[in-house]
Amino acid sequence: MNKLDVLIIGAGQAGLSMGYYLQRYSKNFVILDQGTEVGEVWRRRYDSLQLFTPRMYSSLPGLALEGDPHGFLIKDEVADYLKRYAIELSLPIQLRTKVLKLTRDSEGFCIETNRGTYWAGQVIIATGPFHTKRVPDYAKQVSTNTLQIHSSEYTNASQLNEGNVLVVGGGNSGAQIAVELAKRRTTFLAVSKPLRYFPLTVARISVFWWFDKIGLLHAPSTSIIGRKLREKGDPIFGNQLRSAIKKEKVKVTARVSNADGRNVFFVDGTSIQVDNIIWATGFEPAYDWIHINGVLNEREEVIHERGVSPINGLYFLGLPWQSHRGSSLLLGVGDDANYIVEKIVD
């Protein structure tokens, strides 16, 4: 039986960062990913996507991003960077490999895939938080004449029907998509709570530089500051949405409560007829391929302490707020990878 020291599931920023640290300890490992190329997930995202973290806070360990440290990356730059990272570090990546089942016995872990079976002493699940598209049940009641797509499927306005568009979800993705669409068509943005804004720069310096200096950027998830930041959720970074709302290019509505045909109803009793809906409503985790008791709680959430599972030899990387705000982002995943590799080599 050919047994690996470590198997990493997922070749996104989390898996790649983990590969960097394992390589330094000369571990026998492989990174599995179901995509056709590294960076594919980023390349498939909407055309206008721009990170709100600058280059100085977007590099993975071992390879700095090129360009203006205060500049902001677009999605293809991220995809190119991840691909270059994998090549320059010569990471052992097996693409087009979907994990079907993960089990454990006294000898270690068995990982069944569409391209054969692997055995490993330790496993790191680095698939991130974006698994299954979250779309409300009432979406089934929307007319077939109204186009519906999730934000993960949206590329640009050419995909949409003629007419207006309702973007459902007040996060940064929903905000960027609404601003883009409002340039050419009537655009509504449905939000569940009042919008909060943060500038991208203060005194021409990234707001994340200031967050770093005052201790917000790496505040532990278990700290008082970390808990308060997590409860509030992310603000909308930049002033583009606020400007579009002020100019009445984007019309903000209350949270959607139901739908019937082309009619969409809101919790404040109002309604509109819509030609297109973009569900910027996030994702649900999907771990049904893990067949090991004690990994998830009754709410199907990962049980862990800073990525360390109660199952000996099993780890998670890239979870939201795994240790701090940046845990699932380019800016912070390296910190968690370094922490986990120290647990592995102890």
C-alpha positions in Angstrom: 0.0 0.0 0.0 1.5 3.3 -1.1 0.7 5.7 1.8 1.3 9.4 1.7 2.3 11.4 4.8 -0.3 14.0 4.0 -3.1 14.5 1.5 -4.5 17.9 0.8 -8.0 18.3 -0.7 -8.3 21.5 -2.6 -5.8 23.5 -4.7 -7.1 27.0 -4.0 -5.1 29.5 -1.9 -5.5 27.4 1.2 -4.2 24.1 -0.3 -1.4 25.9 -2.1 -0.3 27.6 1.1 -0.3 24.3 3.0 1.8 22.8 0.2 4.4 25.5 0.6 4.9 24.7 4.3 4.8 20.9 3.9 7.5 21.2 1.2 9.7 22.9 3.7 9.5 19.9 6.0 10.1 17.4 3.1 6.8 15.7 3.6 5.5 13.2 1.1 2.2 14.8 0.0 -0.1 15.5 -2.9 -2.8 18.1 -3.5 -6.0 16.9 -5.1 -8.4 19.3 -6.9 -11.4 18.6 -9.2 -10.7 21.6 -11.4 -8.9 21.6 -14.8 -6.3 24.2 -13.8 -5.1 26.0 -10.7 -6.9 29.3 -10.3 -9.9 28.1 -12.3 -12.5 29.1 -9.6 -11.2 32.7 -9.7 -11.1 32.8 -13.5 -14.8 31.8 -13.7 -16.0 34.6 -11.5 -17.7 37.7 -12.8 -15.7 40.0 -15.1 -15.8 43.1 -12.9 -14.6 41.4 -9.7 -11.9 43.4 -7.9 -10.4 42.5 -4.6 -10.8 45.0 -1.8 -7.5 43.9 -0.2 -4.4 45.4 -1.8 -1.5 43.5 -3.2 0.5 44.0 0.0 -2.1 41.9 1.9 -2.9 39.4 -0.9 0.3 37.4 -1.3 0.7 33.8 -0.2 3.7 32.7 1.7 6.9 32.3 -0.3 6.0 34.4 -3.4 5.2 38.1 -3.3 2.7 39.6 -5.8 4.2 41.9 -8.4 2.9 45.4 -9.0 1.8 48.4 -6.9 1.6 47.2 -3.3 -1.4 49.5 -2.7 -3.1 48.5 -5.9 -6.1 46.1 -6.1 -6.1 42.9 -8.0 -8.8 41.9 -10.6 -9.9 38.3 -10.7 -7.8 37.1 -13.6 -4.7 38.5 -11.9 -5.5 36.3 -8.9 -6.0 33.3 -11.1 -2.7 33.9 -12.9 -0.9 34.4 -9.6 -2.1 31.1 -8.1 -1.1 29.3 -11.2 2.3 30.8 -11.2 2.6 30.0 -7.4 1.9 26.3 -8.1 4.5 26.2 -10.9 7.3 28.1 -9.3 7.1 26.1 -6.1 6.7 22.8 -8.1 3.8 21.7 -5.9 2.6 18.1 -6.4 -1.0 18.8 -7.7 -3.3 16.2 -9.2 -6.1 18.0 -11.1 -9.4 16.6 -12.5 -9.6 14.6 -9.3 -12.9 14.7 -7.4 -12.9 13.2 -3.9 -15.9 10.9 -3.5 -15.5 9.5 0.0 -13.2 10.0 3.0 -13.0 7.3 5.7 -10.6 6.4 8.5 -9.4 3.2 10.1 -6.6 2.2 12.4 -4.1 2.6 9.6 -5.0 6.1 8.7 -7.3 7.7 6.0 -8.7 6.3 2.8 -9.5 8.8 0.1 -11.6 7.5 -2.7 -11.7 9.6 -5.9 -12.8 9.4 -9.5 -9.2 8.6 -10.4 -8.4 5.9 -7.9 -7.8 5.5 -4.1 -5.3 7.2 -1.9 -4.1 6.4 1.6 -2.6 9.0 4.0 -1.5 9.3 7.6 -3.0 12.8 7.7 -5.6 14.8 5.7 -6.1 18.5 5.3 -9.4 19.6 3.9 -8.7 22.9 2.2 -11.9 23.2 0.1 -12.8 26.6 1.5 -16.3 27.8 2.4 -17.9 28.0 -1.1 -19.5 24.6 -1.8 -23.2 24.5 -2.6 -25.1 27.6 -3.9 -27.6 29.0 -1.4 -30.9 29.9 -3.1 -34.2 30.3 -1.2 -37.0 27.8 -1.8 -39.4 30.5 -3.2 -37.1 30.8 -6.2 -39.0 27.8 -7.6 -42.1 30.0 -7.7 -40.5 32.6 -10.0 -41.7 32.6 -13.6 -39.6 30.7 -16.2 -39.7 34.0 -18.2 -37.5 35.6 -15.5 -33.9 34.6 -15.7 -32.4 33.4 -12.4 -28.7 32.8 -11.8 -26.5 32.6 -8.7 -23.7 35.2 -8.4 -21.2 32.3 -8.8 -22.6 31.7 -12.3 -22.8 35.4 -13.3 -20.0 36.6 -15.7 -21.4 39.8 -17.2 -24.6 41.5 -18.4 -24.7 39.7 -21.7 -26.1 36.6 -19.9 -29.3 38.5 -18.8 -32.7 39.1 -20.4 -33.7 42.5 -21.5 -35.3 44.6 -18.7 -34.6 45.2 -15.1 -32.6 43.1 -12.6 -32.9 42.4 -8.9 -29.7 41.5 -7.1 -30.5 39.7 -3.9 -27.8 40.0 -1.2 -26.0 43.0 0.3 -22.5 41.6 0.5 -19.5 42.9 -1.5 -20.2 40.6 -4.4 -23.8 41.7 -4.7 -22.7 45.3 -4.4 -20.1 45.1 -7.2 -22.5 43.3 -9.5 -25.3 45.8 -8.8 -23.0 48.8 -9.5 -21.9 47.2 -12.8 -25.4 46.4 -14.0 -26.8 49.8 -13.0 -24.7 51.4 -15.7 -27.1 50.0 -18.4 -30.4 48.9 -16.8 -32.8 49.5 -13.9 -31.2 47.7 -11.0 -32.7 46.8 -7.6 -30.6 45.5 -4.6 -32.5 43.6 -1.9 -30.8 43.7 1.5 -31.7 42.2 4.9 -30.0 44.9 7.0 -28.8 48.5 6.7 -25.8 48.8 4.5 -22.5 49.8 6.1 -19.5 51.2 4.2 -15.8 51.4 4.6 -13.5 53.4 2.3 -10.9 51.4 0.3 -8.3 53.9 1.2 -7.6 56.5 3.9 -5.1 59.2 3.2 -4.3 57.3 0.0 -3.3 54.2 2.0 -5.3 51.0 2.0 -7.8 50.8 4.9 -6.4 47.3 5.5 -3.0 48.9 6.3 -4.7 50.9 9.0 -6.6 47.8 10.2 -3.3 46.1 10.5 -1.7 48.9 12.5 -4.5 49.2 15.1 -4.8 45.4 15.5 -8.1 44.7 13.7 -6.7 42.7 10.8 -5.4 39.8 12.9 -7.7 40.0 15.9 -8.3 36.4 17.0 -11.8 35.1 16.4 -12.1 34.3 20.1 -11.2 37.8 21.3 -13.8 40.4 22.2 -12.9 42.5 19.1 -12.9 39.4 16.9 -16.4 38.4 18.1 -17.8 41.9 17.6 -16.4 42.1 14.0 -17.8 38.7 13.2 -21.3 39.6 14.6 -21.4 42.8 12.5 -20.3 41.1 9.3 -18.3 42.7 6.5 -19.1 46.2 5.4 -19.3 47.3 1.8 -15.8 48.4 0.8 -15.5 51.4 -1.4 -18.0 54.2 -2.2 -19.2 53.0 -5.6 -22.5 51.5 -4.3 -23.2 54.4 -2.1 -22.7 56.8 -5.0 -24.9 54.7 -7.3 -27.7 54.7 -4.6 -27.4 58.4 -4.1 -27.7 59.0 -7.9 -30.7 56.5 -7.9 -28.9 54.2 -10.3 -29.4 51.4 -7.7 -32.7 51.2 -5.9 -32.4 49.5 -2.5 -35.3 47.3 -1.3 -36.0 45.4 1.9 -35.4 41.7 2.2 -37.3 39.4 -0.2 -40.1 37.4 1.5 -41.6 35.5 -1.4 -42.2 35.3 -5.1 -45.0 34.5 -7.6 -44.4 34.5 -11.3 -42.6 37.7 -12.2 -43.7 39.3 -8.9 -41.2 39.5 -6.1 -42.5 40.5 -2.6 -40.5 42.2 0.2 -40.9 42.1 4.0 -42.1 45.7 4.1 -45.1 44.9 2.0 -43.9 46.3 -1.3 -43.3 44.3 -4.5 -41.9 44.6 -8.1 -42.0 42.7 -11.3 -38.6 41.5 -12.4 -37.0 40.3 -15.6 -33.8 39.0 -14.0 -32.7 37.9 -10.6 -29.1 37.4 -9.4 -28.9 35.5 -6.1 -25.9 36.9 -4.3 -26.9 34.8 -1.3 -23.8 32.9 -0.6 -23.1 29.2 -0.1 -23.8 26.3 2.1 -21.1 23.8 3.2 -21.2 20.3 1.7 -19.4 17.6 3.6 -21.5 14.6 2.7 -18.5 12.8 1.3 -16.9 12.7 4.7 -17.8 9.4 6.3 -16.2 9.8 9.7 -18.1 10.3 12.9 -17.3 13.3 15.1 -16.2 15.6 12.3 -19.4 17.7 12.1 -21.9 18.8 14.7 -25.7 18.5 14.6 -25.9 21.6 12.3 -23.4 20.0 9.8 -20.7 22.5 10.9 -17.1 21.6 11.1 -15.9 20.9 14.7 -12.5 22.3 15.1 -10.2 24.5 17.2 -8.3 26.7 14.8 -8.6 24.1 12.1 -7.6 21.1 14.2 -10.3 18.5 14.2 -11.0 16.3 17.2 -10.3 13.4 14.8 -6.6 12.7 15.1 -4.8 13.5 11.8 -7.6 15.5 10.2 -7.3 19.2 9.7 -9.3 22.0 8.0 -7.9 25.1 6.3 -9.6 28.2 4.7 -12.7 28.2 6.9 -14.3 31.7 7.6 -12.9 33.1 10.9 -10.8 29.9 11.4 -8.5 32.0 13.6 -9.1 35.6 12.4 -11.0 37.7 9.8 -8.6 36.8 7.0 -8.6 33.0 7.4 -10.6 32.3 4.3 -8.9 35.1 2.3 -5.6 35.4 0.5 -4.4 37.8 3.2 -4.6 35.4 6.1 -4.7 31.8 5.0 -0.9 31.5 5.2 -1.0 32.1 9.0 -3.4 29.2 9.5 -1.4 27.0 7.2 1.8 27.6 9.2 -0.1 26.9 12.5 -1.4 23.6 11.2 1.9 22.4 9.8 3.4 22.9 13.2 0.7 20.6 14.6 1.5 18.0 11.9 5.2 17.9 12.4 5.1 17.9 16.3 
